[in-house]
Amino acid sequence: MERVDDGLWLRRKKEFRDRLEEDLRIGYLDRDIMDVLLKFFSTEPYFTLSSCSGRVTAVDAVMPWEREKSTVIFKKHSPVTVKEINELLKQKAVWTLWLVVTGPIIHVSSRSLEDALKLLSLARDAGMKHSGVMSVSKKGIVIELTSGVFISVPLKSSSSVLVHEDSVPAVVSLANKALIKGKERLNRLREVLGLKPVNYFRYWSRHSTP
């Protein structure tokens, strides 16, 4: 197995910490997960590369998991409303308009295999059982922490509406339940990392998340 270059790893940690601070400054950072990211950066053998606290998106694509020929037209890290989905149904779809809910996902760089395995054990205890090691190189050992929470609902095709107005409340309820399930698993990760869980309903009532 290729050994991690300590000097390179430390330089990358500083680089990604600077990027995190810049994202926070310009308002780009997903604040629902900021405390978790700061915890990793303050812990000696880890830092984060990318993250999402869990979100609802609307994607115009052939299939919801495809990136080529796809366009994200809506994104929100907090619960969606009937009004928002009704507005999406008014838009024209080139392929198929999908409502997609994904749970939290965090990519962490670890300084050693021992530290990577320790983090994976903690993550799985927190319900992130789909987590695993993605790559090993001199830059670090990259771990993907993910909950496995995922649903997709086709809203409309290029030629017809697939979810009609009377079904929208049920779709909204399903999407929000999945989103909250992911946030609950993120709270469980907070607990194993020694952080306080977030009351998201109180948080969302005070903050508008993009």
BELBELHU-V710069 format. One record per pair of residues at least 4 apart in sequence whose C-alpha atoms are under 8 Angstrom apart, sorted by sequence separation. I is the first residue (numbers start at 1). J is the second residue. D is the distance in whole Angstrom. If there is no record, write none. Layout:
<<I:J:D> <I:J:D>>
This chain:
<<5:9:6> <6:10:6> <7:11:6> <8:12:6> <9:13:6> <10:14:6> <11:15:6> <12:16:6> <13:17:6> <14:18:6> <15:19:6> <16:20:6> <17:21:6> <18:22:6> <19:23:6> <20:24:6> <21:25:6> <22:26:6> <23:27:6> <24:28:6> <30:34:7> <31:35:8> <33:37:7> <34:38:6> <35:39:6> <36:40:6> <37:41:6> <38:42:6> <39:43:6> <43:47:8> <60:64:8> <62:66:7> <66:70:7> <76:80:7> <80:84:7> <81:85:7> <82:86:6> <83:87:6> <84:88:6> <85:89:6> <86:90:7> <87:91:7> <93:97:6> <111:115:7> <112:116:6> <113:117:6> <114:118:6> <115:119:6> <116:120:6> <117:121:6> <118:122:6> <119:123:6> <120:124:6> <121:125:6> <122:126:6> <123:127:7> <124:128:5> <125:129:8> <136:140:6> <137:141:6> <156:160:6> <157:161:6> <163:167:6> <164:168:7> <167:171:7> <168:172:6> <169:173:6> <170:174:6> <171:175:6> <172:176:6> <173:177:6> <174:178:6> <175:179:6> <176:180:6> <177:181:6> <178:182:6> <179:183:6> <180:184:6> <181:185:7> <182:186:6> <183:187:6> <184:188:6> <185:189:6> <186:190:6> <187:191:6> <188:192:7> <189:193:6> <190:194:6> <191:195:5> <199:203:6> <200:204:6> <201:205:6> <202:206:7> <203:207:6> <204:208:6> <4:9:7> <23:28:5> <24:29:5> <29:34:7> <41:46:6> <59:64:7> <61:66:7> <80:85:8> <110:115:6> <111:116:8> <123:128:5> <124:129:5> <136:141:5> <156:161:4> <157:162:7> <163:168:7> <190:195:5> <191:196:6> <198:203:8> <204:209:7> <23:29:5> <40:46:6> <41:47:5> <61:67:8> <110:116:6> <123:129:7> <124:130:8> <135:141:6> <136:142:6> <155:161:7> <156:162:5> <190:196:6> <191:197:7> <40:47:5> <41:48:7> <62:69:8> <124:131:7> <134:141:8> <135:142:5> <155:162:5> <156:163:7> <190:197:6> <40:48:7> <61:69:6> <62:70:7> <123:131:7> <133:141:7> <134:142:5> <135:143:7> <154:162:7> <155:163:5> <20:29:7> <61:70:4> <133:142:6> <134:143:6> <154:163:7> <187:196:8> <188:197:7> <37:47:8> <60:70:5> <61:71:7> <133:143:4> <134:144:6> <187:197:5> <37:48:6> <59:70:7> <60:71:5> <120:131:7> <132:143:6> <133:144:6> <187:198:7> <59:71:6> <60:72:6> <120:132:7> <131:143:7> <132:144:6> <59:72:4> <60:73:7> <131:144:5> <132:145:7> <58:72:6> <59:73:6> <131:145:5> <57:72:7> <58:73:6> <59:74:7> <130:145:7> <131:146:5> <57:73:8> <58:74:5> <130:146:6> <131:147:7> <57:74:5> <58:75:7> <116:133:8> <128:145:6> <129:146:7> <130:147:6> <183:200:8> <33:51:8> <56:74:8> <57:75:4> <128:146:5> <129:147:6> <130:148:6> <153:171:8> <33:52:7> <56:75:6> <57:76:6> <128:147:4> <129:148:8> <33:53:5> <55:75:7> <56:76:5> <127:147:7> <128:148:7> <32:53:6> <55:76:6> <56:77:6> <30:52:7> <55:77:4> <56:78:8> <123:145:7> <30:53:7> <54:77:6> <55:78:7> <56:79:8> <120:143:8> <17:41:7> <53:77:7> <56:80:7> <151:175:8> <116:141:7> <120:145:8> <116:142:8> <116:143:7> <151:178:7> <13:41:8> <112:140:7> <113:141:7> <150:178:7> <111:140:6> <112:141:7> <149:178:7> <17:47:8> <110:140:6> <111:141:6> <16:47:8> <109:140:6> <110:141:5> <16:48:7> <109:141:5> <110:142:6> <149:181:8> <16:49:7> <60:93:6> <61:94:8> <62:95:5> <63:96:8> <109:142:5> <110:143:7> <149:182:6> <13:47:6> <60:94:7> <61:95:5> <62:96:6> <64:98:6> <108:142:6> <109:143:6> <60:95:6> <61:96:5> <107:142:7> <108:143:5> <147:182:7> <60:96:5> <61:97:7> <64:100:7> <107:143:6> <108:144:6> <59:96:8> <60:97:4> <61:98:7> <107:144:5> <108:145:8> <59:97:6> <60:98:6> <106:144:6> <107:145:6> <147:185:7> <58:97:7> <59:98:5> <105:144:7> <106:145:5> <58:98:5> <59:99:7> <105:145:6> <106:146:7> <58:99:5> <59:100:7> <104:145:8> <105:146:5> <57:99:6> <58:100:6> <104:146:6> <105:147:7> <56:99:7> <57:100:5> <103:146:7> <104:147:6> <56:100:6> <57:101:6> <103:147:6> <32:77:8> <56:101:5> <103:148:7> <104:149:8> <55:101:6> <56:102:7> <102:148:8> <103:149:5> <30:77:8> <54:101:7> <55:102:6> <102:149:6> <103:150:6> <54:102:5> <55:103:7> <101:149:8> <102:150:5> <54:103:4> <55:104:8> <101:150:5> <102:151:7> <53:103:7> <54:104:4> <100:150:7> <101:151:5> <53:104:4> <54:105:7> <100:151:6> <101:152:6> <52:104:5> <53:105:7> <100:152:4> <51:104:8> <52:105:5> <99:152:6> <100:153:7> <51:105:6> <52:106:6> <98:152:6> <99:153:5> <51:106:4> <98:153:5> <99:154:6> <50:106:6> <51:107:6> <98:154:4> <99:155:7> <49:106:8> <50:107:5> <97:154:6> <98:155:6> <128:185:7> <48:106:7> <49:107:5> <50:108:8> <96:154:7> <97:155:5> <98:156:7> <127:185:6> <48:107:6> <49:108:6> <96:155:7> <97:156:5> <126:185:6> <48:108:4> <49:109:7> <96:156:6> <97:157:6> <126:186:8> <47:108:6> <48:109:6> <96:157:4> <127:188:7> <46:108:7> <47:109:5> <95:157:6> <96:158:6> <126:188:5> <127:189:8> <46:109:6> <47:110:7> <93:156:7> <94:157:8> <95:158:5> <126:189:5> <46:110:5> <93:157:6> <94:158:5> <45:110:6> <46:111:6> <93:158:5> <45:111:5> <89:155:7> <92:158:7> <123:189:6> <126:192:7> <45:112:7> <89:156:7> <122:189:8> <125:192:8> <123:192:8> <45:115:7> <122:192:6> <122:193:8> <89:161:7> <101:175:6> <100:175:8> <103:178:8> <102:178:8> <103:179:6> <101:178:7> <102:179:7> <101:179:6> <103:181:8> <104:182:6> <86:165:7> <103:182:4> <104:183:7> <102:182:8> <103:183:7> <104:185:8> <86:168:7> <104:186:7> <85:168:7> <82:168:6> <82:169:6> <85:172:8> <64:152:7> <82:172:6> <81:172:6> <80:172:7> <80:175:8> <79:175:8> <80:176:7> <79:176:5> <79:179:7> <78:179:8> <9:111:7> <6:111:7> <4:111:7> <4:112:7> <56:175:7> <56:179:7> <55:179:6> <54:179:6> <78:204:7> <12:139:8> <54:182:6> <9:138:8> <53:182:8> <54:183:7> <8:138:8> <9:139:5> <53:183:7> <8:139:6> <9:140:6> <78:209:6> <77:209:6> <78:210:8> <4:137:6> <5:138:5> <53:186:7> <76:209:7> <77:210:6> <2:136:7> <3:137:7> <4:138:4> <5:139:6> <76:210:5> <1:136:8> <2:137:6> <3:138:6> <4:139:6> <5:140:7> <75:210:7> <2:138:6> <4:140:5> <4:141:8> <36:190:7> <39:193:8> <36:195:8> <31:209:8> <30:209:8>>
